[in-house]
């Protein structure tokens, strides 16, 4: 007698047995969607894992299966309809026996699972949408940090190439702007990524795409490679404090004293010699110095 699927599963716990291309997967999803529509059901799922490389990042032509998590717990009726439709689609389109599974849920720590689902909904990166079924991509920032965390621990199922793929999607969603160290650090704070891992990721991203994917990670290590110097939050706060102090001061002495207590930040090492040469050499005009 066969094993029945549990209320949290939409496929039997069988091993992955074949690679599937995107067109086969989409035909299977369309079939499942039509079944759900006939039953007047609509299911929202979040998909993550290697299937995104095939369906979203387009860096691979095949994948082993869809790793999913329900946005909301399904009713018993919905789960029954979904499970039967998945099984029929597997036979009709010669898909992997485990082509749809809910293993994604187990890969997300329980204490942040609700937040990951919420951030995935806010991100709204649609993988598949039809009248009975919608699949959204897993929050890319969580996927990036989770992959980098496994990579830093030497896990066999994580790779730098996968991290570069996810970072590229994040940069695309942000309209070409690189991610900042602060944004990555404050997203899903329970997962902390060392700076050296972010530096390695950015170096690989630059090597592949010719531009930075992450900024704000120990920029002094990167030789101050910037498109012009910009005011950081710390310098902005300092500027506001300085303006307030000067507005309250009425004598040059008080202003001078304040400036002495608040020196400007150090210049990049690369520019110091050039600036020093400007002060050491007379400015030339028509072959003669001013002095």
MIDOSE-1310 file (N, C-alpha, C; in nm, 2 decimals, decimal comma, always signed):
residues 291
xxxx	+0,09/-0,12/+0,00/+0,00/+0,00/+0,00/+0,09/+0,12/+0,00; +0,06/+0,22/-0,09/+0,14/+0,34/-0,10/+0,13/+0,43/+0,02; +0,23/+0,51/+0,04/+0,23/+0,61/+0,14/+0,15/+0,73/+0,10; +0,07/+0,78/+0,19/-0,01/+0,90/+0,16/+0,07/+1,03/+0,19
xxxx	+0,05/+1,13/+0,11/+0,11/+1,26/+0,14/+0,06/+1,32/+0,27; +0,14/+1,38/+0,34/+0,10/+1,45/+0,46/+0,03/+1,58/+0,43; -0,03/+1,65/+0,52/-0,10/+1,78/+0,50/-0,01/+1,89/+0,46; +0,12/+1,87/+0,48/+0,22/+1,98/+0,45/+0,30/+1,95/+0,32
xxxx	+0,26/+1,84/+0,25/+0,33/+1,79/+0,14/+0,24/+1,79/+0,02; +0,30/+1,82/-0,10/+0,22/+1,80/-0,23/+0,29/+1,70/-0,32; +0,38/+1,63/-0,27/+0,44/+1,52/-0,35/+0,50/+1,41/-0,26; +0,51/+1,29/-0,31/+0,58/+1,19/-0,23/+0,72/+1,22/-0,20
xxxx	+0,78/+1,17/-0,09/+0,92/+1,20/-0,07/+1,01/+1,11/-0,15; +1,00/+1,12/-0,28/+1,09/+1,04/-0,37/+1,21/+1,11/-0,41; +1,32/+1,05/-0,45/+1,44/+1,12/-0,49/+1,42/+1,18/-0,63; +1,50/+1,28/-0,66/+1,50/+1,34/-0,79/+1,55/+1,24/-0,89
xxxx	+1,48/+1,22/-1,01/+1,53/+1,11/-1,10/+1,55/+1,16/-1,24; +1,53/+1,28/-1,27/+1,56/+1,33/-1,40/+1,56/+1,48/-1,41; +1,64/+1,53/-1,51/+1,64/+1,68/-1,53/+1,52/+1,71/-1,62; +1,47/+1,84/-1,59/+1,35/+1,88/-1,67/+1,38/+2,02/-1,72
xxxx	+1,33/+2,05/-1,84/+1,36/+2,18/-1,90/+1,24/+2,27/-1,86; +1,26/+2,40/-1,89/+1,16/+2,50/-1,85/+1,02/+2,48/-1,91; +1,02/+2,45/-2,04/+0,90/+2,43/-2,11/+0,81/+2,31/-2,06; +0,88/+2,20/-2,02/+0,81/+2,09/-1,96/+0,75/+2,13/-1,82
xxxx	+0,83/+2,20/-1,74/+0,78/+2,25/-1,61/+0,66/+2,34/-1,63; +0,67/+2,43/-1,72/+0,56/+2,53/-1,74/+0,43/+2,46/-1,79; +0,44/+2,36/-1,87/+0,33/+2,28/-1,92/+0,26/+2,21/-1,80; +0,34/+2,15/-1,71/+0,29/+2,09/-1,59/+0,22/+2,19/-1,50
xxxx	+0,28/+2,31/-1,48/+0,21/+2,41/-1,40/+0,08/+2,46/-1,46; +0,08/+2,47/-1,59/-0,05/+2,51/-1,66/-0,16/+2,41/-1,63; -0,12/+2,28/-1,64/-0,22/+2,17/-1,62/-0,27/+2,18/-1,47; -0,18/+2,20/-1,38/-0,22/+2,21/-1,24/-0,31/+2,33/-1,21
xxxx	-0,27/+2,44/-1,28/-0,35/+2,56/-1,26/-0,49/+2,54/-1,32; -0,51/+2,48/-1,43/-0,64/+2,45/-1,48/-0,73/+2,37/-1,39; -0,67/+2,27/-1,33/-0,74/+2,18/-1,23/-0,79/+2,27/-1,11; -0,70/+2,35/-1,06/-0,74/+2,43/-0,95/-0,85/+2,53/-0,99
xxxx	-0,84/+2,59/-1,11/-0,94/+2,68/-1,15/-1,08/+2,62/-1,16; -1,08/+2,49/-1,21/-1,21/+2,42/-1,22/-1,27/+2,40/-1,09; -1,19/+2,39/-0,98/-1,24/+2,37/-0,85/-1,25/+2,50/-0,78; -1,24/+2,61/-0,85/-1,25/+2,75/-0,80/-1,15/+2,77/-0,68
xxxx	-1,03/+2,72/-0,71/-0,93/+2,74/-0,61/-0,81/+2,83/-0,67; -0,74/+2,90/-0,59/-0,62/+2,96/-0,63/-0,51/+2,95/-0,52; -0,40/+2,89/-0,56/-0,29/+2,87/-0,47/-0,17/+2,96/-0,49; -0,12/+3,02/-0,39/+0,00/+3,10/-0,40/+0,12/+3,02/-0,33
xxxx	+0,22/+3,00/-0,41/+0,34/+2,93/-0,36/+0,47/+3,02/-0,39; +0,57/+2,99/-0,30/+0,70/+3,06/-0,32/+0,80/+2,95/-0,36; +0,88/+2,98/-0,46/+0,97/+2,88/-0,52/+1,11/+2,93/-0,50; +1,20/+2,84/-0,46/+1,34/+2,87/-0,44/+1,43/+2,76/-0,49
xxxx	+1,56/+2,77/-0,46/+1,65/+2,66/-0,49/+1,70/+2,67/-0,63; +1,75/+2,56/-0,68/+1,82/+2,56/-0,81/+1,72/+2,58/-0,93; +1,59/+2,56/-0,91/+1,49/+2,58/-1,02/+1,49/+2,72/-1,06; +1,53/+2,82/-0,98/+1,53/+2,96/-1,02/+1,63/+2,98/-1,13
xxxx	+1,74/+2,91/-1,13/+1,85/+2,92/-1,23/+1,79/+2,89/-1,37; +1,69/+2,80/-1,37/+1,63/+2,76/-1,50/+1,51/+2,85/-1,53; +1,43/+2,89/-1,44/+1,30/+2,96/-1,46/+1,32/+3,11/-1,46; +1,41/+3,16/-1,38/+1,42/+3,31/-1,36/+1,56/+3,36/-1,41
xxxx	+1,67/+3,31/-1,36/+1,80/+3,36/-1,39/+1,84/+3,32/-1,54; +1,78/+3,21/-1,59/+1,81/+3,17/-1,73/+1,95/+3,13/-1,75; +2,02/+3,09/-1,64/+2,16/+3,05/-1,65/+2,18/+2,90/-1,68; +2,07/+2,83/-1,66/+2,07/+2,68/-1,68/+1,94/+2,65/-1,76
xxxx	+1,95/+2,54/-1,84/+1,84/+2,50/-1,92/+1,75/+2,40/-1,86; +1,80/+2,33/-1,75/+1,72/+2,23/-1,68/+1,73/+2,24/-1,53; +1,64/+2,17/-1,46/+1,65/+2,16/-1,32/+1,59/+2,03/-1,28; +1,61/+2,00/-1,15/+1,56/+1,87/-1,10/+1,41/+1,87/-1,04
xxxx	+1,37/+1,99/-0,99/+1,24/+2,00/-0,93/+1,22/+2,14/-0,88; +1,09/+2,16/-0,84/+1,05/+2,29/-0,78/+1,04/+2,28/-0,63; +1,13/+2,35/-0,56/+1,12/+2,35/-0,41/+1,03/+2,46/-0,37; +0,92/+2,43/-0,30/+0,82/+2,52/-0,27/+0,78/+2,54/-0,13
xxxx	+0,72/+2,65/-0,10/+0,66/+2,67/+0,04/+0,52/+2,74/+0,01; +0,42/+2,70/+0,09/+0,29/+2,77/+0,08/+0,30/+2,91/+0,14; +0,23/+3,00/+0,07/+0,22/+3,14/+0,13/+0,13/+3,13/+0,25; +0,02/+3,05/+0,24/-0,08/+3,03/+0,35/-0,10/+2,88/+0,35
xxxx	-0,12/+2,82/+0,47/-0,15/+2,68/+0,48/-0,28/+2,64/+0,40; -0,27/+2,54/+0,32/-0,39/+2,50/+0,24/-0,49/+2,43/+0,32; -0,62/+2,44/+0,27/-0,72/+2,35/+0,33/-0,70/+2,21/+0,28; -0,77/+2,12/+0,35/-0,76/+1,97/+0,31/-0,81/+1,95/+0,17
xxxx	-0,91/+2,02/+0,13/-0,97/+2,01/+0,00/-0,87/+2,06/-0,11; -0,81/+2,18/-0,08/-0,71/+2,23/-0,17/-0,59/+2,14/-0,19; -0,54/+2,09/-0,08/-0,43/+2,00/-0,08/-0,45/+1,88/-0,16; -0,57/+1,82/-0,14/-0,61/+1,70/-0,22/-0,61/+1,73/-0,37
xxxx	-0,68/+1,84/-0,41/-0,68/+1,87/-0,55/-0,54/+1,90/-0,60; -0,46/+1,97/-0,53/-0,32/+2,00/-0,57/-0,24/+1,87/-0,59; -0,25/+1,78/-0,49/-0,17/+1,66/-0,49/-0,20/+1,57/-0,61; -0,33/+1,56/-0,64/-0,38/+1,48/-0,75/-0,33/+1,54/-0,88
xxxx	-0,35/+1,67/-0,89/-0,31/+1,74/-1,02/-0,16/+1,72/-1,05; -0,08/+1,74/-0,94/+0,07/+1,72/-0,96/+0,10/+1,58/-1,01; +0,04/+1,48/-0,95/+0,06/+1,34/-0,99/+0,02/+1,32/-1,14; -0,09/+1,37/-1,18/-0,13/+1,36/-1,32/-0,04/+1,43/-1,41
xxxx	+0,00/+1,55/-1,38/+0,09/+1,62/-1,46/+0,23/+1,55/-1,48; +0,27/+1,49/-1,37/+0,40/+1,41/-1,38/+0,39/+1,30/-1,48; +0,28/+1,23/-1,49/+0,27/+1,13/-1,59/+0,25/+1,18/-1,73; +0,16/+1,28/-1,74/+0,13/+1,34/-1,87/+0,25/+1,40/-1,94
xxxx	+0,33/+1,47/-1,87/+0,45/+1,54/-1,93/+0,58/+1,48/-1,90; +0,58/+1,35/-1,85/+0,70/+1,28/-1,82/+0,80/+1,36/-1,74; +0,75/+1,41/-1,63/+0,83/+1,49/-1,54/+0,89/+1,40/-1,43; +0,98/+1,46/-1,35/+1,04/+1,39/-1,24/+0,94/+1,35/-1,14
xxxx	+0,95/+1,24/-1,08/+0,85/+1,20/-0,98/+0,84/+1,30/-0,86; +0,95/+1,37/-0,84/+0,95/+1,47/-0,73/+0,96/+1,61/-0,79; +0,89/+1,63/-0,90/+0,90/+1,76/-0,97/+0,85/+1,88/-0,89; +0,75/+1,85/-0,80/+0,70/+1,95/-0,71/+0,71/+1,90/-0,57
xxxx	+0,78/+1,97/-0,48/+0,79/+1,93/-0,34/+0,80/+2,05/-0,25; +0,78/+2,02/-0,12/+0,78/+2,13/-0,02/+0,90/+2,13/+0,07; +1,01/+2,09/+0,01/+1,14/+2,09/+0,09/+1,19/+2,23/+0,12; +1,14/+2,33/+0,05/+1,19/+2,47/+0,08/+1,16/+2,51/+0,22
xxxx	+1,05/+2,47/+0,27/+1,01/+2,50/+0,41/+1,11/+2,46/+0,51; +1,16/+2,34/+0,50/+1,26/+2,29/+0,59/+1,39/+2,36/+0,59; +1,42/+2,43/+0,47/+1,55/+2,50/+0,46/+1,55/+2,64/+0,52; +1,43/+2,68/+0,56/+1,42/+2,82/+0,62/+1,40/+2,81/+0,77
xxxx	+1,49/+2,87/+0,85/+1,47/+2,86/+0,99/+1,33/+2,90/+1,04; +1,27/+2,83/+1,13/+1,13/+2,85/+1,17/+1,12/+3,00/+1,22; +1,22/+3,05/+1,29/+1,20/+3,18/+1,36/+1,20/+3,30/+1,25; +1,24/+3,27/+1,13/+1,24/+3,38/+1,03/+1,15/+3,34/+0,91
xxxx	+1,08/+3,23/+0,92/+1,01/+3,18/+0,80/+0,90/+3,28/+0,76; +0,82/+3,33/+0,86/+0,71/+3,42/+0,83/+0,77/+3,55/+0,76; +0,88/+3,60/+0,81/+0,94/+3,72/+0,75/+0,99/+3,69/+0,61; +1,05/+3,58/+0,59/+1,10/+3,54/+0,45/+0,98/+3,54/+0,36
xxxx	+0,87/+3,48/+0,40/+0,75/+3,48/+0,31/+0,70/+3,62/+0,29; +0,70/+3,70/+0,39/+0,65/+3,84/+0,38/+0,74/+3,92/+0,28; +0,87/+3,90/+0,29/+0,96/+3,97/+0,21/+0,95/+3,92/+0,06; +0,92/+3,79/+0,05/+0,90/+3,74/-0,09/+0,78/+3,80/-0,15
xxxx	+0,67/+3,82/-0,08/+0,55/+3,88/-0,13/+0,58/+4,02/-0,17; +0,65/+4,10/-0,08/+0,69/+4,24/-0,11/+0,77/+4,24/-0,24; +0,86/+4,15/-0,25/+0,95/+4,15/-0,37/+0,87/+4,13/-0,50; +0,77/+4,04/-0,49/+0,68/+4,02/-0,60/+0,74/+3,98/-0,74
xxxx	+0,84/+3,90/-0,73/+0,91/+3,85/-0,85/+0,84/+3,73/-0,90; +0,75/+3,75/-1,00/+0,66/+3,64/-1,04/+0,73/+3,54/-1,13; +0,73/+3,41/-1,10/+0,79/+3,31/-1,18/+0,68/+3,25/-1,27; +0,56/+3,23/-1,22/+0,45/+3,17/-1,30/+0,32/+3,23/-1,24
xxxx	+0,23/+3,26/-1,33/+0,10/+3,31/-1,29/-0,01/+3,27/-1,39; -0,11/+3,21/-1,33/-0,23/+3,17/-1,42/-0,35/+3,18/-1,32; -0,47/+3,14/-1,38/-0,59/+3,17/-1,30/-0,60/+3,09/-1,17; -0,54/+2,97/-1,17/-0,55/+2,89/-1,05/-0,42/+2,88/-0,96
xxxx	-0,31/+2,93/-1,01/-0,18/+2,91/-0,95/-0,09/+3,03/-0,97; -0,02/+3,07/-0,87/+0,08/+3,18/-0,88/+0,21/+3,13/-0,80; +0,32/+3,14/-0,87/+0,45/+3,11/-0,80/+0,53/+3,24/-0,80; +0,58/+3,27/-0,68/+0,67/+3,38/-0,66/+0,81/+3,34/-0,63
xxxx	+0,91/+3,41/-0,67/+1,05/+3,37/-0,63/+1,07/+3,40/-0,49; +1,15/+3,32/-0,42/+1,20/+3,34/-0,29/+1,27/+3,47/-0,28; +1,25/+3,54/-0,16/+1,33/+3,66/-0,14/+1,47/+3,65/-0,17; +1,52/+3,72/-0,27/+1,65/+3,70/-0,33/+1,76/+3,74/-0,23
xxxx	+1,73/+3,83/-0,14/+1,84/+3,87/-0,04/+1,85/+3,75/+0,06; +1,74/+3,69/+0,10/+1,76/+3,57/+0,19/+1,83/+3,46/+0,11; +1,79/+3,44/-0,01/+1,86/+3,33/-0,09/+2,01/+3,36/-0,10; +2,05/+3,49/-0,12/+2,19/+3,52/-0,13/+2,26/+3,49/+0,00
xxxx	+2,20/+3,54/+0,11/+2,27/+3,53/+0,24/+2,28/+3,38/+0,28; +2,17/+3,31/+0,25/+2,17/+3,16/+0,28/+2,28/+3,09/+0,20; +2,29/+3,12/+0,07/+2,39/+3,06/-0,01/+2,53/+3,09/+0,03; +2,55/+3,22/+0,06/+2,69/+3,26/+0,11/+2,72/+3,20/+0,24
xxxx	+2,62/+3,19/+0,33/+2,64/+3,13/+0,46/+2,69/+2,98/+0,45; +2,62/+2,91/+0,36/+2,66/+2,77/+0,34/+2,79/+2,76/+0,27; +2,82/+2,85/+0,18/+2,95/+2,86/+0,11/+3,06/+2,88/+0,21; +3,04/+2,97/+0,30/+3,15/+3,00/+0,40/+3,17/+2,89/+0,49
xxxx	+3,07/+2,80/+0,51/+3,09/+2,68/+0,59/+3,13/+2,56/+0,52; +3,16/+2,58/+0,39/+3,21/+2,46/+0,31/+3,11/+2,36/+0,27; +2,98/+2,41/+0,26/+2,87/+2,32/+0,22/+2,89/+2,28/+0,07; +2,86/+2,15/+0,04/+2,87/+2,10/-0,10/+2,77/+2,16/-0,19
xxxx	+2,65/+2,20/-0,13/+2,54/+2,24/-0,22/+2,54/+2,39/-0,24; +2,64/+2,46/-0,21/+2,65/+2,60/-0,24/+2,77/+2,63/-0,33; +2,75/+2,73/-0,41/+2,86/+2,77/-0,50/+2,87/+2,92/-0,52; +2,98/+2,97/-0,55/+3,00/+3,11/-0,58/+2,92/+3,16/-0,70
xxxx	+2,91/+3,07/-0,80/+2,84/+3,10/-0,92/+2,69/+3,12/-0,89; +2,64/+3,04/-0,80/+2,50/+3,06/-0,76/+2,48/+3,19/-0,70; +2,57/+3,23/-0,61/+2,56/+3,36/-0,54/+2,57/+3,48/-0,64; +2,65/+3,47/-0,74/+2,66/+3,57/-0,85/+2,53/+3,58/-0,92
xxxx	+2,47/+3,47/-0,95/+2,34/+3,47/-1,02/+2,23/+3,55/-0,94; +2,23/+3,52/-0,81/+2,13/+3,58/-0,72/+2,16/+3,73/-0,71; +2,29/+3,77/-0,70/+2,33/+3,91/-0,69/+2,29/+3,98/-0,82; +2,31/+3,92/-0,93/+2,27/+3,98/-1,06/+2,12/+4,01/-1,06
xxxx	+2,04/+3,92/-1,01/+1,90/+3,95/-1,01/+1,86/+4,06/-0,92; +1,93/+4,07/-0,80/+1,91/+4,18/-0,71/+1,94/+4,31/-0,77; +2,06/+4,32/-0,84/+2,10/+4,44/-0,91/+2,00/+4,48/-1,02; +1,95/+4,38/-1,09/+1,85/+4,40/-1,20/+1,72/+4,46/-1,14
xxxx	+1,68/+4,40/-1,03/+1,55/+4,45/-0,96/+1,57/+4,60/-0,92; +1,69/+4,63/-0,87/+1,72/+4,77/-0,82/+1,76/+4,86/-0,93; +1,73/+4,82/-1,06/+1,75/+4,90/-1,18/+1,90/+4,94/-1,20; +1,98/+4,84/-1,18/+2,12/+4,85/-1,21/+2,21/+4,90/-1,09
xxxx	+2,15/+4,94/-0,98/+2,22/+4,99/-0,87/+2,28/+4,87/-0,79; +2,41/+4,88/-0,75/+2,47/+4,77/-0,67/+2,41/+4,76/-0,53; +2,41/+4,65/-0,47/+2,37/+4,63/-0,33/+2,47/+4,69/-0,24; +2,42/+4,74/-0,12/+2,51/+4,80/-0,02/+2,53/+4,70/+0,09
xxxx	+2,65/+4,71/+0,15/+2,68/+4,62/+0,27/+2,57/+4,64/+0,37; +2,53/+4,76/+0,40/+2,43/+4,78/+0,50/+2,30/+4,72/+0,48; +2,26/+4,72/+0,35/+2,13/+4,66/+0,31/+2,14/+4,51/+0,34; +2,25/+4,45/+0,29/+2,26/+4,30/+0,31/+2,27/+4,27/+0,46
xxxx	+2,34/+4,35/+0,54/+2,36/+4,32/+0,68/+2,23/+4,33/+0,75; +2,14/+4,42/+0,72/+2,02/+4,45/+0,79/+1,90/+4,36/+0,75; +1,92/+4,29/+0,63/+1,82/+4,20/+0,59/+1,84/+4,06/+0,65; +1,74/+4,01/+0,72/+1,76/+3,88/+0,79/+1,89/+3,88/+0,87
xxxx	+1,88/+3,96/+0,98/+2,00/+3,98/+1,06/+2,06/+3,85/+1,13; +1,97/+3,75/+1,14/+2,02/+3,63/+1,20/+2,13/+3,56/+1,12; +2,14/+3,59/+0,99/+2,24/+3,54/+0,91/+2,35/+3,64/+0,88; +2,46/+3,63/+0,94/+2,57/+3,73/+0,92/+2,67/+3,68/+0,82
xxxx	+2,71/+3,76/+0,73/+2,81/+3,72/+0,62/+2,93/+3,80/+0,64; +3,05/+3,74/+0,66/+3,18/+3,81/+0,68/+3,21/+3,90/+0,56; +3,28/+4,01/+0,58/+3,32/+4,10/+0,48/+3,41/+4,03/+0,37; +3,49/+3,94/+0,41/+3,58/+3,88/+0,31/+3,50/+3,79/+0,21
xxxx	+3,39/+3,74/+0,25/+3,30/+3,66/+0,16/+3,23/+3,76/+0,06; +3,19/+3,87/+0,11/+3,12/+3,97/+0,03/+3,22/+4,03/-0,07; +3,35/+4,05/-0,03/+3,45/+4,10/-0,12/+3,48/+4,00/-0,23; +3,48/+3,87/-0,19/+3,51/+3,77/-0,29/+3,39/+3,76/-0,39
xxxx	+3,27/+3,77/-0,34/+3,16/+3,77/-0,43/+3,16/+3,89/-0,53; +3,19/+4,01/-0,47/+3,19/+4,13/-0,56/+3,30/+4,12/-0,66; +3,42/+4,06/-0,63/+3,53/+4,05/-0,72/+3,48/+3,95/-0,84; +3,41/+3,85/-0,80/+3,37/+3,76/-0,91/+3,26/+3,82/-1,00
xxxx	+3,17/+3,90/-0,93/+3,07/+3,97/-1,01/+3,13/+4,07/-1,10; +3,23/+4,15/-1,06/+3,30/+4,24/-1,14/+3,37/+4,17/-1,26; +3,43/+4,06/-1,23/+3,50/+3,99/-1,33/+3,40/+3,94/-1,45; +3,28/+3,91/-1,41/+3,18/+3,86/-1,51/+3,11/+3,97/-1,58
xxxx	+3,08/+4,08/-1,50/+2,99/+4,18/-1,56/+3,05/+4,32/-1,57; +3,17/+4,34/-1,53/+3,24/+4,46/-1,55/+3,20/+4,58/-1,46; +3,12/+4,55/-1,36/+3,08/+4,66/-1,27/+3,06/+4,60/-1,13; +3,05/+4,69/-1,03/+3,04/+4,64/-0,89/+2,90/+4,59/-0,86
xxxx	+2,89/+4,48/-0,79/+2,76/+4,43/-0,75/+2,73/+4,47/-0,60; +2,84/+4,50/-0,53/+2,82/+4,53/-0,38/+2,91/+4,65/-0,36; +2,86/+4,75/-0,28/+2,95/+4,86/-0,24/+2,94/+4,87/-0,09; +3,04/+4,94/-0,04/+3,05/+4,97/+0,11/+3,12/+4,86/+0,19
xxxx	+3,18/+4,77/+0,12/+3,25/+4,66/+0,19/+3,40/+4,69/+0,20; +3,45/+4,75/+0,31/+3,59/+4,78/+0,32/+3,65/+4,84/+0,19; +3,60/+4,96/+0,16/+3,64/+5,02/+0,03/+3,79/+5,05/+0,03; +3,85/+5,06/+0,14/+4,00/+5,09/+0,14/+4,07/+4,96/+0,09
xxxx	+4,02/+4,84/+0,11/+4,08/+4,72/+0,05/+4,07/+4,72/-0,10; +3,96/+4,79/-0,15/+3,94/+4,79/-0,29/+4,02/+4,90/-0,36; +4,10/+4,97/-0,29/+4,18/+5,08/-0,35/+4,10/+5,20/-0,39; +3,99/+5,22/-0,32/+3,91/+5,34/-0,34/+3,86/+5,35/-0,49
xxxx	+3,82/+5,23/-0,54/+3,76/+5,23/-0,68/+3,62/+5,28/-0,67; +3,60/+5,40/-0,69/+3,46/+5,46/-0,68/+3,44/+5,55/-0,80; +3,31/+5,57/-0,83/+3,28/+5,67/-0,94/+3,26/+5,80/-0,87; +3,37/+5,86/-0,82/+3,36/+5,99/-0,74/+3,33/+5,96/-0,60
xxxx	+3,38/+6,04/-0,51/+3,36/+6,03/-0,37/+3,22/+6,08/-0,34; +3,15/+6,01/-0,25/+3,01/+6,05/-0,21/+3,01/+6,07/-0,06; +2,91/+6,15/-0,02/+2,90/+6,17/+0,13/+2,83/+6,05/+0,19; +2,90/+5,99/+0,29/+2,84/+5,88/+0,37/+2,74/+5,94/+0,47
xxxx	+2,67/+5,85/+0,53/+2,57/+5,89/+0,64/+2,65/+5,96/+0,75; +2,77/+5,91/+0,78/+2,85/+5,97/+0,89/+2,89/+6,11/+0,86; +2,94/+6,13/+0,74/+2,98/+6,26/+0,69/+2,86/+6,36/+0,68; +2,75/+6,31/+0,64/+2,63/+6,39/+0,64/+2,59/+6,44/+0,77
xxxx	+2,59/+6,35/+0,87/+2,56/+6,39/+1,01/+2,66/+6,49/+1,06; +2,79/+6,47/+1,03/+2,89/+6,56/+1,07/+2,87/+6,70/+1,01; +2,83/+6,70/+0,88/+2,81/+6,83/+0,81/+2,69/+6,91/+0,87; +2,58/+6,83/+0,91/+2,47/+6,90/+0,98/+2,51/+6,95/+1,11
xxxx	+2,59/+6,88/+1,19/+2,64/+6,92/+1,32/+2,73/+7,04/+1,30; +2,81/+7,05/+1,20/+2,90/+7,16/+1,18/+2,82/+7,28/+1,14; +2,72/+7,27/+1,06/+2,64/+7,38/+1,02/+2,56/+7,44/+1,13; +2,51/+7,36/+1,22/+2,44/+7,40/+1,34/+2,53/+7,48/+1,43
xxxx	+2,65/+7,43/+1,45/+2,75/+7,49/+1,54/+2,79/+7,63/+1,49; +2,81/+7,64/+1,36/+2,86/+7,76/+1,30/+2,74/+7,87/+1,31; +2,62/+7,82/+1,29/+2,51/+7,91/+1,30/+2,49/+7,98/+1,44; +2,54/+7,91/+1,54/+2,53/+7,96/+1,68/+2,65/+8,04/+1,72
xxxx	+2,75/+8,03/+1,64/+2,88/+8,10/+1,68/+2,88/+8,23/+1,62; +2,93/+8,33/+1,69/+2,93/+8,47/+1,64/+3,07/+8,52/+1,62; +3,17/+8,45/+1,67/+3,31/+8,50/+1,66/+3,39/+8,40/+1,58; +3,49/+8,45/+1,51/+3,58/+8,36/+1,43/+3,65/+8,26/+1,52
xxxx	+3,69/+8,30/+1,64/+3,76/+8,22/+1,73/+3,68/+8,09/+1,76; +3,55/+8,11/+1,79/+3,48/+7,99/+1,83/+3,46/+7,90/+1,71; +3,45/+7,95/+1,59/+3,44/+7,87/+1,47/+3,57/+7,79/+1,45; +3,68/+7,86/+1,47/+3,81/+7,80/+1,45/+3,84/+7,69/+1,54
xxxx	+3,79/+7,71/+1,67/+3,81/+7,61/+1,77/+3,73/+7,48/+1,74; +3,61/+7,50/+1,69/+3,52/+7,39/+1,66/+3,59/+7,31/+1,54; +3,64/+7,38/+1,44/+3,70/+7,31/+1,33/+3,82/+7,23/+1,37; +3,90/+7,28/+1,47/+4,01/+7,21/+1,51/+3,98/+7,08/+1,58
xxxx	+3,86/+7,08/+1,65/+3,81/+6,96/+1,72/+3,76/+6,86/+1,63; +3,72/+6,90/+1,51/+3,65/+6,81/+1,41/+3,73/+6,80/+1,28; +3,84/+6,73/+1,28/+3,91/+6,73/+1,15/+3,84/+6,65/+1,04; +3,86/+6,69/+0,92/+3,80/+6,62/+0,81/+3,85/+6,48/+0,79
xxxx	+3,78/+6,39/+0,73/+3,83/+6,25/+0,71/+3,95/+6,25/+0,63; +4,03/+6,14/+0,65/+4,15/+6,12/+0,57/+4,12/+6,10/+0,42; +4,20/+6,16/+0,34/+4,19/+6,14/+0,20/+4,23/+6,01/+0,15; +4,18/+5,96/+0,04/+4,23/+5,83/-0,01/+4,38/+5,83/-0,03
xxxx	+4,45/+5,72/+0,00/+4,59/+5,72/-0,01/+4,64/+5,75/-0,15; +4,56/+5,71/-0,25/+4,60/+5,73/-0,39/+4,62/+5,88/-0,42; +4,54/+5,97/-0,36/+4,54/+6,11/-0,40/+4,63/+6,19/-0,31; +4,69/+6,14/-0,21/+4,77/+6,23/-0,12/+4,89/+6,29/-0,18
xxxx	+4,96/+6,21/-0,26/+5,08/+6,26/-0,32/+5,05/+6,37/-0,42; +4,94/+6,35/-0,50/+4,90/+6,45/-0,60/+4,86/+6,58/-0,53; +4,79/+6,57/-0,42/+4,75/+6,69/-0,35/+4,86/+6,76/-0,28; +4,96/+6,68/-0,23/+5,07/+6,74/-0,17/+5,16/+6,82/-0,27
xxxx	+5,17/+6,76/-0,39/+5,25/+6,82/-0,49/+5,19/+6,96/-0,53; +5,06/+6,97/-0,52/+4,99/+7,10/-0,56/+5,04/+7,21/-0,46; +5,05/+7,17/-0,33/+5,09/+7,27/-0,23/+5,24/+7,30/-0,24; +5,32/+7,20/-0,28/+5,47/+7,22/-0,28/+5,52/+7,29/-0,40
xxxx	+5,44/+7,29/-0,51/+5,49/+7,35/-0,63/+5,41/+7,48/-0,66; +5,48/+7,58/-0,71/+5,41/+7,71/-0,75/+5,32/+7,68/-0,87; +5,21/+7,74/-0,87/+5,11/+7,73/-0,98/+5,17/+7,81/-1,10; +5,18/+7,75/-1,21/+5,23/+7,82/-1,33/+5,13/+7,88/-1,42
xxxx	+5,16/+8,00/-1,47/+5,07/+8,06/-1,56/+5,16/+8,13/-1,67; +5,16/+8,08/-1,79/+5,24/+8,13/-1,89/+5,39/+8,12/-1,86; +5,43/+8,01/-1,79/+5,57/+7,99/-1,76/+5,62/+8,05/-1,64; +5,54/+8,14/-1,57/+5,59/+8,21/-1,45/+5,50/+8,18/-1,33
xxx	+5,56/+8,17/-1,21/+5,48/+8,14/-1,09/+5,41/+8,27/-1,05; +5,30/+8,25/-0,96/+5,23/+8,37/-0,91/+5,32/+8,45/-0,81; +5,41/+8,38/-0,74/+5,49/+8,44/-0,64/+5,63/+8,47/-0,68
